[in-house]
């Protein structure tokens, strides 16, 4: 068989692709392919799955492709950017992006058109409407998202979550709940969750989920998701959770317009933060591939024959580098993960440049200066011819 693509010589083995799916894996596969890419000394993983992102229209959203091509993230789960009223805008993003964009439907029909407050008016949290929206969009929607914090729910406490759980039960899908500032009390939120439901911002320095309620939730099958975000991750909380056996089940970024330029940056950087806390690389890879795939029943997440040929190739540099959490605490990772290629359905994602931050994104002077320097460096690079005369050939020779 002639493969479309062969990634040869990488770890843990060669990967061959045909028709957009993985056709064969193993050491020393036949070098019979239309394109052979030598990835010797590189780590080949399934395309990374980020369980919590915001790529839909609205306050928080960013375009996924300009980040995906250089980070290895091939599946971007949009976690609540859209509700029943606004799903069509997110459907357009999913249809036009090069990456895969499964959706967690916001229980509030408004979605995240604004910064917060979507569940203060309970008429927005319409259970029959949400159920109908899920049933009509099964190929897109994989779960329900509910943000439960003081600013989002106001005086409604856990009622938006109860409604989200009603939708989840009716449609047999999980619910992801965002935790943060109280009220409502954290244990009141955790006590409602079912096996397979997901708590994001699980190492939040604001919510500090370290008590008996967290242990009880995990013991009955509730999944903890890191969900870094602008304010949802603290090194000291993660380290204490790991000591207690309550580390995250999955790693996600909560990447959006306020976290993209720091403190999150991207998923490989977030993975390095978990490495810095002492979690082995093999487990970290599983937390962004197989585990999120199982959590939402997503395709991919494994280097198996018949799986989508969503693939990421990394250089694993054995060099220490300093990382920062949401509260400017720092730790040192023992390795740096550098993505060198990202494939979706066997096609290499091309370079893309991210749009400028929206005017409401709160950037420091240092962040703005760094963005300006980066843009200037790109302009200089593109304005310099890529080769001189020695790198050219005469395409149309002159007739003697």
GUVEX-412259 format. One record per residue (C-alpha): residue in three letters; x, y, z; chain; residue number from 1. Coordinates in Angstrom, 2 decimals. Example, Ala and Ser with C-alpha at 12.3 -4.5 7.8 and 13.67 -1.06 7.14 Angstrom:
# GUVEX-412259
<'ALA', <12.30, -4.50, 7.80>, 'A', 1>
<'SER', <13.67, -1.06, 7.14>, 'A', 2>
//
This chain:
# GUVEX-412259
<'UNK', <0.00, 0.00, 0.00>, 'A', 1>
<'UNK', <1.22, 3.49, -0.85>, 'A', 2>
<'UNK', <0.51, 5.87, 2.04>, 'A', 3>
<'UNK', <-0.31, 9.53, 1.62>, 'A', 4>
<'UNK', <2.06, 10.51, 4.44>, 'A', 5>
<'UNK', <4.66, 8.75, 6.54>, 'A', 6>
<'UNK', <6.15, 10.28, 9.67>, 'A', 7>
<'UNK', <9.34, 8.25, 9.90>, 'A', 8>
<'UNK', <11.79, 7.68, 12.72>, 'A', 9>
<'UNK', <9.96, 9.46, 15.52>, 'A', 10>
<'UNK', <9.08, 8.34, 19.03>, 'A', 11>
<'UNK', <7.34, 6.11, 19.88>, 'A', 12>
<'UNK', <7.14, 4.73, 16.29>, 'A', 13>
<'UNK', <6.48, 5.47, 12.62>, 'A', 14>
<'UNK', <2.99, 6.71, 11.73>, 'A', 15>
<'UNK', <1.49, 6.24, 8.26>, 'A', 16>
<'UNK', <-1.56, 8.10, 6.97>, 'A', 17>
<'UNK', <-3.99, 7.31, 4.16>, 'A', 18>
<'UNK', <-7.32, 8.95, 3.38>, 'A', 19>
<'UNK', <-7.10, 11.27, 6.38>, 'A', 20>
<'UNK', <-6.80, 8.48, 8.97>, 'A', 21>
<'UNK', <-3.95, 6.58, 10.57>, 'A', 22>
<'UNK', <-3.29, 3.58, 8.33>, 'A', 23>
<'UNK', <-0.39, 1.93, 10.17>, 'A', 24>
<'UNK', <1.91, 2.40, 13.13>, 'A', 25>
<'UNK', <5.08, 0.68, 14.26>, 'A', 26>
<'UNK', <8.85, 0.74, 13.95>, 'A', 27>
<'UNK', <10.36, 0.49, 10.47>, 'A', 28>
<'UNK', <7.23, 0.86, 8.35>, 'A', 29>
<'UNK', <7.83, 0.50, 4.57>, 'A', 30>
<'UNK', <9.07, 3.78, 3.08>, 'A', 31>
<'UNK', <6.27, 3.68, 0.51>, 'A', 32>
<'UNK', <4.46, 7.02, 0.73>, 'A', 33>
<'UNK', <3.75, 10.04, -1.44>, 'A', 34>
<'UNK', <5.33, 12.19, 1.27>, 'A', 35>
<'UNK', <7.90, 10.97, 3.77>, 'A', 36>
<'UNK', <8.79, 13.30, 6.63>, 'A', 37>
<'UNK', <11.85, 12.45, 8.71>, 'A', 38>
<'UNK', <10.97, 13.11, 12.36>, 'A', 39>
<'UNK', <13.96, 11.34, 13.88>, 'A', 40>
<'UNK', <14.58, 12.47, 17.45>, 'A', 41>
<'UNK', <11.11, 14.01, 17.67>, 'A', 42>
<'UNK', <8.11, 13.04, 19.79>, 'A', 43>
<'UNK', <5.00, 12.20, 17.75>, 'A', 44>
<'UNK', <1.70, 12.46, 19.63>, 'A', 45>
<'UNK', <-1.96, 12.46, 18.72>, 'A', 46>
<'UNK', <-3.14, 15.97, 17.94>, 'A', 47>
<'UNK', <-3.63, 17.71, 21.28>, 'A', 48>
<'UNK', <-7.16, 18.23, 22.59>, 'A', 49>
<'UNK', <-7.76, 21.42, 24.57>, 'A', 50>
<'UNK', <-10.86, 20.75, 26.66>, 'A', 51>
<'UNK', <-11.55, 24.41, 27.52>, 'A', 52>
<'UNK', <-11.10, 27.22, 24.98>, 'A', 53>
<'UNK', <-13.09, 30.16, 23.65>, 'A', 54>
<'UNK', <-13.11, 30.51, 19.87>, 'A', 55>
<'UNK', <-16.69, 31.66, 19.29>, 'A', 56>
<'UNK', <-17.89, 35.20, 18.61>, 'A', 57>
<'UNK', <-18.27, 37.42, 21.64>, 'A', 58>
<'UNK', <-16.21, 39.02, 24.38>, 'A', 59>
<'UNK', <-13.76, 36.18, 24.96>, 'A', 60>
<'UNK', <-13.22, 34.55, 21.55>, 'A', 61>
<'UNK', <-10.01, 34.16, 19.56>, 'A', 62>
<'UNK', <-9.29, 32.54, 16.18>, 'A', 63>
<'UNK', <-7.90, 29.02, 16.72>, 'A', 64>
<'UNK', <-5.90, 28.36, 13.54>, 'A', 65>
<'UNK', <-3.17, 31.00, 14.12>, 'A', 66>
<'UNK', <-2.36, 29.30, 17.43>, 'A', 67>
<'UNK', <-3.01, 25.70, 16.39>, 'A', 68>
<'UNK', <-0.38, 25.43, 13.65>, 'A', 69>
<'UNK', <2.55, 26.06, 16.03>, 'A', 70>
<'UNK', <1.24, 24.34, 19.18>, 'A', 71>
<'UNK', <-0.07, 20.92, 18.07>, 'A', 72>
<'UNK', <-3.64, 21.56, 19.23>, 'A', 73>
<'UNK', <-5.97, 20.02, 16.65>, 'A', 74>
<'UNK', <-9.19, 19.93, 18.70>, 'A', 75>
<'UNK', <-10.42, 23.12, 20.39>, 'A', 76>
<'UNK', <-13.41, 22.46, 22.64>, 'A', 77>
<'UNK', <-15.31, 25.73, 22.86>, 'A', 78>
<'UNK', <-16.52, 25.83, 26.45>, 'A', 79>
<'UNK', <-19.66, 27.93, 26.59>, 'A', 80>
<'UNK', <-19.01, 30.81, 24.20>, 'A', 81>
<'UNK', <-22.40, 30.15, 22.63>, 'A', 82>
<'UNK', <-25.86, 29.45, 23.98>, 'A', 83>
<'UNK', <-29.03, 28.58, 22.15>, 'A', 84>
<'UNK', <-29.46, 32.13, 20.81>, 'A', 85>
<'UNK', <-25.90, 32.44, 19.52>, 'A', 86>
<'UNK', <-24.91, 28.94, 18.37>, 'A', 87>
<'UNK', <-25.09, 29.81, 14.67>, 'A', 88>
<'UNK', <-22.09, 32.15, 15.00>, 'A', 89>
<'UNK', <-20.02, 29.42, 16.62>, 'A', 90>
<'UNK', <-21.19, 26.90, 14.02>, 'A', 91>
<'UNK', <-19.71, 29.19, 11.36>, 'A', 92>
<'UNK', <-16.37, 29.22, 13.22>, 'A', 93>
<'UNK', <-16.39, 25.43, 13.46>, 'A', 94>
<'UNK', <-17.22, 25.06, 9.76>, 'A', 95>
<'UNK', <-14.47, 27.40, 8.56>, 'A', 96>
<'UNK', <-11.61, 26.56, 10.96>, 'A', 97>
<'UNK', <-8.91, 24.11, 9.91>, 'A', 98>
<'UNK', <-9.04, 22.55, 13.39>, 'A', 99>
<'UNK', <-11.90, 20.63, 14.99>, 'A', 100>
<'UNK', <-14.26, 22.67, 17.20>, 'A', 101>
<'UNK', <-16.67, 20.60, 19.31>, 'A', 102>
<'UNK', <-18.94, 22.65, 21.54>, 'A', 103>
<'UNK', <-20.11, 22.81, 25.14>, 'A', 104>
<'UNK', <-23.40, 24.72, 24.95>, 'A', 105>
<'UNK', <-23.81, 27.46, 27.53>, 'A', 106>
<'UNK', <-26.89, 26.92, 29.67>, 'A', 107>
<'UNK', <-27.50, 30.66, 29.27>, 'A', 108>
<'UNK', <-28.95, 31.17, 25.81>, 'A', 109>
<'UNK', <-27.00, 34.44, 25.44>, 'A', 110>
<'UNK', <-23.67, 32.64, 25.69>, 'A', 111>
<'UNK', <-20.65, 34.82, 26.39>, 'A', 112>
<'UNK', <-21.54, 37.89, 24.37>, 'A', 113>
<'UNK', <-20.26, 39.94, 27.32>, 'A', 114>
<'UNK', <-17.67, 39.47, 30.04>, 'A', 115>
<'UNK', <-19.99, 38.00, 32.66>, 'A', 116>
<'UNK', <-23.50, 37.93, 34.11>, 'A', 117>
<'UNK', <-25.12, 35.63, 31.57>, 'A', 118>
<'UNK', <-26.99, 33.62, 34.25>, 'A', 119>
<'UNK', <-28.23, 36.47, 36.45>, 'A', 120>
<'UNK', <-31.56, 36.40, 34.61>, 'A', 121>
<'UNK', <-32.91, 32.87, 34.92>, 'A', 122>
<'UNK', <-35.10, 33.31, 31.86>, 'A', 123>
<'UNK', <-31.86, 32.95, 29.89>, 'A', 124>
<'UNK', <-31.38, 29.48, 31.40>, 'A', 125>
<'UNK', <-34.22, 27.84, 29.48>, 'A', 126>
<'UNK', <-34.03, 24.06, 29.88>, 'A', 127>
<'UNK', <-36.45, 23.04, 27.09>, 'A', 128>
<'UNK', <-34.75, 25.42, 24.66>, 'A', 129>
<'UNK', <-31.31, 24.07, 25.54>, 'A', 130>
<'UNK', <-32.51, 20.47, 25.19>, 'A', 131>
<'UNK', <-33.98, 21.22, 21.76>, 'A', 132>
<'UNK', <-30.76, 22.96, 20.71>, 'A', 133>
<'UNK', <-28.64, 19.98, 21.74>, 'A', 134>
<'UNK', <-30.92, 17.50, 20.00>, 'A', 135>
<'UNK', <-30.85, 19.53, 16.76>, 'A', 136>
<'UNK', <-27.05, 19.86, 16.82>, 'A', 137>
<'UNK', <-25.79, 16.51, 18.08>, 'A', 138>
<'UNK', <-22.87, 16.45, 15.65>, 'A', 139>
<'UNK', <-21.56, 19.71, 17.14>, 'A', 140>
<'UNK', <-22.54, 19.79, 20.82>, 'A', 141>
<'UNK', <-20.74, 17.43, 23.23>, 'A', 142>
<'UNK', <-21.79, 18.83, 26.60>, 'A', 143>
<'UNK', <-23.18, 21.74, 28.61>, 'A', 144>
<'UNK', <-21.17, 24.58, 30.17>, 'A', 145>
<'UNK', <-22.27, 26.47, 33.29>, 'A', 146>
<'UNK', <-20.24, 29.24, 34.89>, 'A', 147>
<'UNK', <-20.96, 29.33, 38.62>, 'A', 148>
<'UNK', <-19.42, 32.27, 40.42>, 'A', 149>
<'UNK', <-20.70, 35.36, 42.20>, 'A', 150>
<'UNK', <-20.51, 37.66, 39.18>, 'A', 151>
<'UNK', <-22.08, 35.24, 36.72>, 'A', 152>
<'UNK', <-25.06, 33.95, 38.70>, 'A', 153>
<'UNK', <-25.76, 36.90, 41.03>, 'A', 154>
<'UNK', <-28.40, 35.86, 43.56>, 'A', 155>
<'UNK', <-29.36, 32.72, 41.67>, 'A', 156>
<'UNK', <-26.85, 30.50, 43.44>, 'A', 157>
<'UNK', <-26.63, 27.01, 41.96>, 'A', 158>
<'UNK', <-29.95, 27.19, 40.11>, 'A', 159>
<'UNK', <-28.25, 27.71, 36.70>, 'A', 160>
<'UNK', <-26.18, 24.61, 37.42>, 'A', 161>
<'UNK', <-29.29, 22.62, 38.35>, 'A', 162>
<'UNK', <-30.78, 23.60, 35.01>, 'A', 163>
<'UNK', <-27.61, 22.68, 33.16>, 'A', 164>
<'UNK', <-27.64, 19.28, 34.84>, 'A', 165>
<'UNK', <-31.27, 18.80, 33.80>, 'A', 166>
<'UNK', <-30.21, 19.37, 30.19>, 'A', 167>
<'UNK', <-27.25, 17.03, 30.60>, 'A', 168>
<'UNK', <-29.47, 14.29, 32.02>, 'A', 169>
<'UNK', <-32.11, 14.71, 29.31>, 'A', 170>
<'UNK', <-29.50, 14.57, 26.52>, 'A', 171>
<'UNK', <-27.08, 12.12, 28.18>, 'A', 172>
<'UNK', <-24.10, 14.47, 27.96>, 'A', 173>
<'UNK', <-21.68, 15.77, 30.61>, 'A', 174>
<'UNK', <-21.73, 19.19, 32.22>, 'A', 175>
<'UNK', <-18.62, 21.31, 32.67>, 'A', 176>
<'UNK', <-18.86, 23.74, 35.58>, 'A', 177>
<'UNK', <-16.60, 26.77, 36.04>, 'A', 178>
<'UNK', <-15.77, 27.54, 39.68>, 'A', 179>
<'UNK', <-14.43, 30.80, 41.08>, 'A', 180>
<'UNK', <-15.56, 33.49, 43.48>, 'A', 181>
<'UNK', <-18.22, 32.61, 46.05>, 'A', 182>
<'UNK', <-21.11, 32.56, 46.76>, 'A', 183>
<'UNK', <-22.37, 29.98, 46.01>, 'A', 184>
<'UNK', <-20.17, 27.81, 48.21>, 'A', 185>
<'UNK', <-17.87, 25.39, 46.42>, 'A', 186>
<'UNK', <-19.23, 22.30, 48.19>, 'A', 187>
<'UNK', <-22.76, 23.30, 47.18>, 'A', 188>
<'UNK', <-21.60, 23.18, 43.56>, 'A', 189>
<'UNK', <-19.60, 19.96, 43.87>, 'A', 190>
<'UNK', <-22.36, 18.06, 45.66>, 'A', 191>
<'UNK', <-24.63, 18.36, 42.62>, 'A', 192>
<'UNK', <-22.22, 16.89, 40.09>, 'A', 193>
<'UNK', <-22.55, 13.43, 38.57>, 'A', 194>
<'UNK', <-19.90, 10.92, 37.46>, 'A', 195>
<'UNK', <-18.41, 12.18, 34.20>, 'A', 196>
<'UNK', <-19.20, 15.82, 34.87>, 'A', 197>
<'UNK', <-16.21, 18.16, 34.76>, 'A', 198>
<'UNK', <-14.94, 20.85, 37.14>, 'A', 199>
<'UNK', <-12.78, 23.37, 35.30>, 'A', 200>
<'UNK', <-10.35, 25.80, 36.99>, 'A', 201>
<'UNK', <-9.68, 22.84, 39.27>, 'A', 202>
<'UNK', <-6.45, 24.34, 40.65>, 'A', 203>
<'UNK', <-7.92, 27.81, 41.11>, 'A', 204>
<'UNK', <-6.22, 30.01, 43.65>, 'A', 205>
<'UNK', <-9.54, 31.81, 44.11>, 'A', 206>
<'UNK', <-11.79, 28.78, 44.64>, 'A', 207>
<'UNK', <-8.99, 26.74, 46.34>, 'A', 208>
<'UNK', <-10.66, 23.34, 45.82>, 'A', 209>
<'UNK', <-8.81, 21.37, 48.49>, 'A', 210>
<'UNK', <-11.48, 20.20, 50.92>, 'A', 211>
<'UNK', <-13.42, 17.02, 51.60>, 'A', 212>
<'UNK', <-16.01, 17.98, 49.00>, 'A', 213>
<'UNK', <-13.40, 17.72, 46.25>, 'A', 214>
<'UNK', <-12.34, 14.28, 47.45>, 'A', 215>
<'UNK', <-15.95, 13.10, 47.55>, 'A', 216>
<'UNK', <-16.60, 14.42, 44.04>, 'A', 217>
<'UNK', <-13.50, 12.76, 42.59>, 'A', 218>
<'UNK', <-14.30, 9.48, 44.35>, 'A', 219>
<'UNK', <-17.71, 9.32, 42.66>, 'A', 220>
<'UNK', <-16.24, 10.00, 39.21>, 'A', 221>
<'UNK', <-16.30, 13.78, 38.76>, 'A', 222>
<'UNK', <-13.37, 14.87, 36.53>, 'A', 223>
<'UNK', <-11.02, 17.73, 37.41>, 'A', 224>
<'UNK', <-9.84, 19.91, 34.52>, 'A', 225>
<'UNK', <-7.05, 22.45, 34.95>, 'A', 226>
<'UNK', <-8.65, 25.28, 32.91>, 'A', 227>
<'UNK', <-5.78, 27.75, 33.47>, 'A', 228>
<'UNK', <-7.31, 31.01, 32.19>, 'A', 229>
<'UNK', <-6.52, 34.52, 33.36>, 'A', 230>
<'UNK', <-7.34, 33.77, 36.99>, 'A', 231>
<'UNK', <-7.97, 30.04, 37.33>, 'A', 232>
<'UNK', <-4.61, 28.44, 38.11>, 'A', 233>
<'UNK', <-2.23, 28.62, 41.08>, 'A', 234>
<'UNK', <0.95, 26.55, 41.42>, 'A', 235>
<'UNK', <0.63, 26.20, 45.18>, 'A', 236>
<'UNK', <-2.92, 24.83, 44.89>, 'A', 237>
<'UNK', <-1.89, 22.33, 42.20>, 'A', 238>
<'UNK', <1.07, 21.15, 44.25>, 'A', 239>
<'UNK', <-1.11, 20.62, 47.33>, 'A', 240>
<'UNK', <-3.69, 18.76, 45.25>, 'A', 241>
<'UNK', <-1.01, 16.47, 43.85>, 'A', 242>
<'UNK', <0.16, 15.73, 47.39>, 'A', 243>
<'UNK', <-3.44, 14.80, 48.27>, 'A', 244>
<'UNK', <-3.94, 12.64, 45.18>, 'A', 245>
<'UNK', <-6.36, 15.20, 43.69>, 'A', 246>
<'UNK', <-4.40, 16.29, 40.63>, 'A', 247>
<'UNK', <-6.18, 17.19, 37.41>, 'A', 248>
<'UNK', <-7.61, 14.53, 35.14>, 'A', 249>
<'UNK', <-7.14, 16.78, 32.10>, 'A', 250>
<'UNK', <-5.09, 19.86, 31.24>, 'A', 251>
<'UNK', <-6.75, 22.72, 29.39>, 'A', 252>
<'UNK', <-5.90, 26.35, 28.80>, 'A', 253>
<'UNK', <-9.14, 28.36, 28.91>, 'A', 254>
<'UNK', <-7.42, 30.24, 26.10>, 'A', 255>
<'UNK', <-9.19, 33.47, 25.20>, 'A', 256>
<'UNK', <-8.45, 37.09, 24.32>, 'A', 257>
<'UNK', <-7.46, 37.94, 27.91>, 'A', 258>
<'UNK', <-5.18, 34.94, 28.52>, 'A', 259>
<'UNK', <-3.58, 34.35, 25.11>, 'A', 260>
<'UNK', <-0.80, 36.89, 25.70>, 'A', 261>
<'UNK', <-0.22, 35.75, 29.27>, 'A', 262>
<'UNK', <-0.39, 34.14, 31.71>, 'A', 263>
<'UNK', <-1.54, 31.14, 29.60>, 'A', 264>
<'UNK', <0.08, 31.66, 26.16>, 'A', 265>
<'UNK', <-0.78, 28.18, 24.80>, 'A', 266>
<'UNK', <-1.34, 24.52, 25.67>, 'A', 267>
<'UNK', <2.31, 23.32, 25.47>, 'A', 268>
<'UNK', <3.24, 26.09, 27.92>, 'A', 269>
<'UNK', <0.40, 25.01, 30.22>, 'A', 270>
<'UNK', <1.56, 21.40, 29.97>, 'A', 271>
<'UNK', <5.04, 22.53, 31.02>, 'A', 272>
<'UNK', <3.53, 24.06, 34.16>, 'A', 273>
<'UNK', <2.18, 20.65, 35.15>, 'A', 274>
<'UNK', <5.59, 19.14, 34.37>, 'A', 275>
<'UNK', <7.08, 21.77, 36.70>, 'A', 276>
<'UNK', <4.81, 20.45, 39.46>, 'A', 277>
<'UNK', <6.36, 17.00, 39.06>, 'A', 278>
<'UNK', <3.91, 15.13, 36.81>, 'A', 279>
<'UNK', <5.75, 12.84, 34.33>, 'A', 280>
<'UNK', <5.70, 13.74, 30.62>, 'A', 281>
<'UNK', <3.87, 10.55, 29.58>, 'A', 282>
<'UNK', <1.01, 11.35, 31.95>, 'A', 283>
<'UNK', <0.91, 14.98, 30.85>, 'A', 284>
<'UNK', <0.55, 13.84, 27.21>, 'A', 285>
<'UNK', <-2.32, 11.54, 28.20>, 'A', 286>
<'UNK', <-4.01, 14.49, 29.94>, 'A', 287>
<'UNK', <-4.24, 16.37, 26.63>, 'A', 288>
<'UNK', <-5.01, 13.45, 24.32>, 'A', 289>
<'UNK', <-6.68, 10.22, 25.46>, 'A', 290>
<'UNK', <-8.35, 11.57, 28.60>, 'A', 291>
<'UNK', <-10.17, 14.57, 27.08>, 'A', 292>
<'UNK', <-11.18, 12.38, 24.13>, 'A', 293>
<'UNK', <-12.83, 9.92, 26.51>, 'A', 294>
<'UNK', <-14.38, 12.66, 28.63>, 'A', 295>
<'UNK', <-16.44, 14.00, 25.71>, 'A', 296>
<'UNK', <-16.49, 11.01, 23.39>, 'A', 297>
<'UNK', <-14.33, 12.80, 20.83>, 'A', 298>
<'UNK', <-12.54, 11.22, 17.87>, 'A', 299>
<'UNK', <-8.77, 11.09, 18.11>, 'A', 300>
<'UNK', <-6.62, 11.14, 21.19>, 'A', 301>
<'UNK', <-4.66, 8.00, 20.26>, 'A', 302>
<'UNK', <-2.10, 6.81, 17.70>, 'A', 303>
<'UNK', <-4.28, 3.91, 16.56>, 'A', 304>
<'UNK', <-5.12, 2.55, 13.13>, 'A', 305>
<'UNK', <-8.42, 4.03, 11.97>, 'A', 306>
<'UNK', <-8.16, 7.12, 14.18>, 'A', 307>
<'UNK', <-8.22, 10.56, 12.54>, 'A', 308>
<'UNK', <-4.74, 11.53, 11.36>, 'A', 309>
<'UNK', <-4.58, 14.46, 13.76>, 'A', 310>
<'UNK', <-0.91, 14.48, 14.71>, 'A', 311>
<'UNK', <1.57, 16.71, 16.50>, 'A', 312>
<'UNK', <5.36, 16.55, 16.29>, 'A', 313>
<'UNK', <7.44, 18.00, 19.12>, 'A', 314>
<'UNK', <11.04, 18.64, 19.93>, 'A', 315>
<'UNK', <11.54, 17.86, 23.61>, 'A', 316>
<'UNK', <14.37, 20.08, 24.78>, 'A', 317>
<'UNK', <16.04, 19.15, 28.04>, 'A', 318>
<'UNK', <16.35, 22.71, 29.22>, 'A', 319>
<'UNK', <14.92, 24.36, 32.29>, 'A', 320>
<'UNK', <12.65, 27.35, 31.82>, 'A', 321>
<'UNK', <10.66, 29.50, 34.19>, 'A', 322>
<'UNK', <6.85, 29.63, 34.02>, 'A', 323>
<'UNK', <4.21, 31.81, 35.67>, 'A', 324>
<'UNK', <0.69, 31.10, 36.99>, 'A', 325>
<'UNK', <-2.34, 33.39, 37.23>, 'A', 326>
<'UNK', <-0.98, 35.05, 40.37>, 'A', 327>
<'UNK', <2.61, 35.64, 39.17>, 'A', 328>
<'UNK', <3.99, 32.70, 41.16>, 'A', 329>
<'UNK', <6.80, 31.02, 39.22>, 'A', 330>
<'UNK', <8.15, 27.50, 38.90>, 'A', 331>
<'UNK', <10.76, 25.84, 36.67>, 'A', 332>
<'UNK', <9.94, 23.11, 34.16>, 'A', 333>
<'UNK', <12.70, 20.56, 33.44>, 'A', 334>
<'UNK', <11.87, 20.40, 29.71>, 'A', 335>
<'UNK', <10.53, 22.61, 26.94>, 'A', 336>
<'UNK', <8.03, 21.29, 24.40>, 'A', 337>
<'UNK', <8.51, 22.88, 20.97>, 'A', 338>
<'UNK', <5.97, 22.00, 18.29>, 'A', 339>
<'UNK', <7.53, 21.53, 14.84>, 'A', 340>
<'UNK', <4.50, 20.30, 12.86>, 'A', 341>
<'UNK', <0.75, 19.95, 13.29>, 'A', 342>
<'UNK', <-1.51, 17.85, 11.06>, 'A', 343>
<'UNK', <-5.32, 17.68, 10.92>, 'A', 344>
<'UNK', <-6.71, 14.78, 8.93>, 'A', 345>
<'UNK', <-3.24, 14.20, 7.55>, 'A', 346>
<'UNK', <-2.87, 17.76, 6.22>, 'A', 347>
<'UNK', <-0.13, 20.01, 7.55>, 'A', 348>
<'UNK', <-1.49, 23.21, 9.06>, 'A', 349>
<'UNK', <0.09, 26.24, 7.35>, 'A', 350>
<'UNK', <1.49, 29.22, 9.23>, 'A', 351>
<'UNK', <-1.03, 31.90, 10.17>, 'A', 352>
<'UNK', <-0.68, 35.21, 11.99>, 'A', 353>
<'UNK', <-3.05, 35.99, 14.89>, 'A', 354>
<'UNK', <-5.31, 39.03, 14.78>, 'A', 355>
<'UNK', <-4.55, 41.98, 17.02>, 'A', 356>
<'UNK', <-6.08, 41.79, 20.51>, 'A', 357>
<'UNK', <-9.54, 43.37, 20.73>, 'A', 358>
<'UNK', <-9.68, 46.83, 22.33>, 'A', 359>
<'UNK', <-11.27, 45.47, 25.51>, 'A', 360>
<'UNK', <-8.43, 43.01, 26.19>, 'A', 361>
<'UNK', <-6.54, 44.34, 29.26>, 'A', 362>
<'UNK', <-2.87, 44.33, 28.28>, 'A', 363>
<'UNK', <0.04, 45.68, 30.29>, 'A', 364>
<'UNK', <2.47, 48.12, 28.74>, 'A', 365>
<'UNK', <5.02, 45.30, 28.60>, 'A', 366>
<'UNK', <2.60, 43.07, 26.70>, 'A', 367>
<'UNK', <1.80, 45.82, 24.21>, 'A', 368>
<'UNK', <5.50, 46.52, 23.68>, 'A', 369>
<'UNK', <6.20, 42.82, 23.14>, 'A', 370>
<'UNK', <3.41, 42.54, 20.57>, 'A', 371>
<'UNK', <4.76, 45.59, 18.73>, 'A', 372>
<'UNK', <8.28, 44.12, 18.69>, 'A', 373>
<'UNK', <6.95, 40.81, 17.37>, 'A', 374>
<'UNK', <5.05, 42.53, 14.57>, 'A', 375>
<'UNK', <8.12, 44.58, 13.67>, 'A', 376>
<'UNK', <10.29, 41.45, 13.60>, 'A', 377>
<'UNK', <7.83, 39.72, 11.27>, 'A', 378>
<'UNK', <7.69, 42.75, 8.99>, 'A', 379>
<'UNK', <11.50, 42.80, 8.81>, 'A', 380>
<'UNK', <11.59, 39.05, 8.10>, 'A', 381>
<'UNK', <9.04, 39.27, 5.27>, 'A', 382>
<'UNK', <10.66, 42.35, 3.77>, 'A', 383>
<'UNK', <13.98, 40.55, 3.40>, 'A', 384>
<'UNK', <14.30, 38.33, 0.27>, 'A', 385>
<'UNK', <14.46, 34.74, 1.39>, 'A', 386>
<'UNK', <17.46, 33.85, -0.83>, 'A', 387>
<'UNK', <20.07, 35.64, -2.91>, 'A', 388>
<'UNK', <21.15, 34.84, -6.48>, 'A', 389>
<'UNK', <22.87, 31.62, -5.40>, 'A', 390>
<'UNK', <19.57, 30.23, -4.20>, 'A', 391>
<'UNK', <17.75, 30.78, -7.50>, 'A', 392>
<'UNK', <17.67, 29.11, -10.87>, 'A', 393>
<'UNK', <16.85, 30.61, -14.23>, 'A', 394>
<'UNK', <13.22, 29.66, -14.80>, 'A', 395>
<'UNK', <13.04, 31.08, -18.33>, 'A', 396>
<'UNK', <16.50, 30.89, -19.95>, 'A', 397>
<'UNK', <17.33, 33.47, -22.60>, 'A', 398>
<'UNK', <17.61, 32.10, -26.12>, 'A', 399>
<'UNK', <21.19, 32.39, -27.44>, 'A', 400>
//
